[in-house]
Amino acid sequence: MPTPIGHALGGLAAGVLIAGRAGPSASVGIRSQSLLWVWALCGVLPDADFLIGDHRGLTHTLGAMCAVGCGTAVIARGQPGLWFAAAASYGTHLLLDWLGGDTAVPLGIMALWPFTDTFYLSPYSLFPAICRQYWSAGCQVDLMQAVVWELLLLGPIAAFALRLRTRHQRHA
């Protein structure tokens, strides 16, 4: 499964591409540059479940993604594109984890909760399983290789999204 770097890149790309013209208004109190951090944070947010010891549970679900979208809609009243961009940024985490290798049982993520508590994992691993023995030199090498792979795969997508955003801002 991707590292936080890969998840941040995925969230950033989705947020920037989806928010598009739905930039923040003064009433929301968020500057456009700040939203870049919000999108990246939304991409990483599902892994906050590490803090409670229930990784890949409820935070890795469509239900949680909808809750993020609804929460953003309440905070960003009058900015319809922002709630969808936040939910999509969060949703990239689910997609990337589904496409990642996994070695911890149960394999995969409980993506379709609240409809089912079944765990799902793609038969195709786009991202390697992540080593959790961080103190091991071999693990650190694996993590660095995973980060390089994520930068090569997701970096151009995020760069493309940012380039479109910059071009769009110049013409606005």
C-alpha positions as CSV (number, residue, x, y, z in Angstrom):
1,M,0.0,0.0,0.0
2,P,1.3,3.5,-0.7
3,T,3.3,5.6,1.8
4,P,2.0,8.9,3.1
5,I,3.9,10.6,0.2
6,G,1.9,8.7,-2.4
7,H,-1.4,9.3,-0.6
8,A,-0.6,13.0,-0.4
9,L,0.2,13.2,-4.1
10,G,-3.0,11.4,-5.0
11,G,-5.1,13.6,-2.7
12,L,-3.4,16.8,-4.1
13,A,-4.0,15.8,-7.7
14,A,-7.7,14.9,-7.2
15,G,-8.4,18.0,-5.2
16,V,-6.8,20.4,-7.6
17,L,-8.4,18.7,-10.7
18,I,-11.9,18.6,-9.2
19,A,-11.9,22.0,-7.4
20,G,-11.0,23.6,-10.7
21,R,-12.9,26.8,-11.0
22,A,-14.5,26.3,-7.6
23,G,-11.9,28.3,-5.8
24,P,-12.5,29.6,-2.3
25,S,-14.4,32.7,-1.6
26,A,-13.5,35.3,1.1
27,S,-16.5,34.0,3.1
28,V,-14.8,30.6,3.5
29,G,-11.7,32.2,4.8
30,I,-9.4,29.9,2.9
31,R,-6.7,31.0,0.4
32,S,-6.2,29.0,-2.7
33,Q,-2.6,28.0,-1.7
34,S,-4.0,26.7,1.6
35,L,-6.3,24.4,-0.3
36,L,-3.3,22.5,-1.7
37,W,-2.4,21.4,1.8
38,V,-6.1,20.5,2.5
39,W,-6.2,18.2,-0.6
40,A,-2.9,16.5,0.4
41,L,-4.1,16.1,4.0
42,C,-7.4,14.6,2.8
43,G,-5.4,12.1,0.8
44,V,-3.5,11.0,4.0
45,L,-6.3,11.4,6.5
46,P,-7.7,7.8,6.4
47,D,-4.4,6.6,8.0
48,A,-5.2,8.6,11.1
49,D,-6.7,5.2,12.2
50,F,-3.1,4.1,13.1
51,L,-3.6,6.3,16.2
52,I,-6.4,4.1,17.4
53,G,-5.0,0.8,16.3
54,D,-7.7,-0.1,13.8
55,H,-6.0,0.3,10.5
56,R,-8.0,-0.1,7.3
57,G,-11.3,-0.2,9.1
58,L,-13.9,2.5,9.1
59,T,-11.7,5.3,8.0
60,H,-11.0,3.4,4.8
61,T,-14.6,3.3,3.6
62,L,-17.1,5.1,1.3
63,G,-19.0,6.0,4.5
64,A,-16.0,7.9,5.8
65,M,-15.4,9.5,2.4
66,C,-19.1,10.8,2.4
67,A,-18.6,12.1,6.0
68,V,-15.6,14.1,4.9
69,G,-17.6,15.5,2.0
70,C,-20.5,16.4,4.2
71,G,-18.3,18.0,6.8
72,T,-16.6,20.0,4.1
73,A,-20.0,21.1,2.8
74,V,-20.9,22.5,6.2
75,I,-17.6,24.3,6.6
76,A,-17.4,25.6,3.0
77,R,-21.0,26.8,2.6
78,G,-21.6,28.2,-0.8
79,Q,-18.6,26.4,-2.4
80,P,-20.1,23.3,-4.0
81,G,-16.9,22.2,-5.7
82,L,-15.0,22.1,-2.4
83,W,-17.0,19.4,-0.7
84,F,-16.7,17.2,-3.8
85,A,-12.9,17.9,-4.1
86,A,-12.4,17.0,-0.4
87,A,-14.3,13.8,-0.7
88,A,-12.5,12.8,-3.9
89,S,-9.1,13.6,-2.3
90,Y,-10.0,11.4,0.6
91,G,-11.3,8.8,-1.9
92,T,-7.9,8.6,-3.6
93,H,-6.6,7.0,-0.4
94,L,-9.2,4.2,-0.8
95,L,-8.3,3.6,-4.4
96,L,-4.6,3.6,-3.9
97,D,-4.8,1.2,-1.0
98,W,-7.1,-1.0,-3.0
99,L,-4.4,-1.1,-5.7
100,G,-1.6,-1.8,-3.2
101,G,0.0,-5.0,-2.1
102,D,-1.0,-6.1,1.4
103,T,0.5,-8.5,3.9
104,A,-1.6,-7.8,6.9
105,V,-4.7,-9.9,7.5
106,P,-7.5,-9.1,6.7
107,L,-6.1,-8.2,3.3
108,G,-7.4,-5.1,1.7
109,I,-9.8,-2.4,2.8
110,M,-13.4,-2.4,4.0
111,A,-14.3,0.0,1.2
112,L,-18.0,-0.5,0.8
113,W,-19.0,0.0,4.4
114,P,-21.8,0.8,5.5
115,F,-23.2,-1.5,2.8
116,T,-20.9,-4.5,3.7
117,D,-18.0,-5.1,6.1
118,T,-16.2,-7.3,3.5
119,F,-12.5,-6.4,2.8
120,Y,-11.5,-5.8,-0.8
121,L,-8.1,-5.9,-2.5
122,S,-7.4,-5.5,-6.2
123,P,-6.0,-8.6,-7.9
124,Y,-3.4,-6.2,-9.5
125,S,-0.9,-4.6,-7.2
126,L,0.2,-1.2,-8.5
127,F,2.0,-0.4,-5.2
128,P,4.2,-2.7,-3.1
129,A,3.3,-3.9,0.3
130,I,4.8,-1.5,2.9
131,C,7.2,-2.8,5.5
132,R,6.3,-1.9,9.1
133,Q,9.6,-2.7,10.8
134,Y,10.9,0.8,10.3
135,W,14.0,0.1,12.4
136,S,15.3,-2.5,9.9
137,A,17.8,-1.3,7.3
138,G,16.1,-3.6,4.7
139,C,12.7,-2.0,5.5
140,Q,14.1,1.5,5.0
141,V,15.5,0.5,1.6
142,D,12.0,-0.9,0.7
143,L,10.3,2.3,1.9
144,M,12.7,4.4,-0.2
145,Q,12.0,2.3,-3.3
146,A,8.3,2.6,-2.7
147,V,8.6,6.4,-2.4
148,V,10.6,6.6,-5.6
149,W,7.9,4.5,-7.4
150,E,5.1,6.7,-6.1
151,L,7.0,9.8,-7.2
152,L,7.5,8.4,-10.6
153,L,3.8,7.2,-10.9
154,L,1.9,9.9,-9.1
155,G,4.3,12.8,-9.3
156,P,3.5,13.6,-13.0
157,I,-0.2,13.4,-12.3
158,A,0.1,15.9,-9.5
159,A,2.4,18.1,-11.5
160,F,-0.1,18.0,-14.4
161,A,-2.9,19.1,-12.1
162,L,-0.9,21.9,-10.6
163,R,0.1,23.0,-14.1
164,L,-3.5,23.2,-15.2
165,R,-4.3,25.1,-12.0
166,T,-1.6,27.6,-12.7
167,R,-2.7,28.0,-16.3
168,H,-6.3,28.5,-15.2
169,Q,-5.4,31.1,-12.6
170,R,-3.5,33.1,-15.2
171,H,-6.5,33.2,-17.5
172,A,-9.0,34.0,-14.7
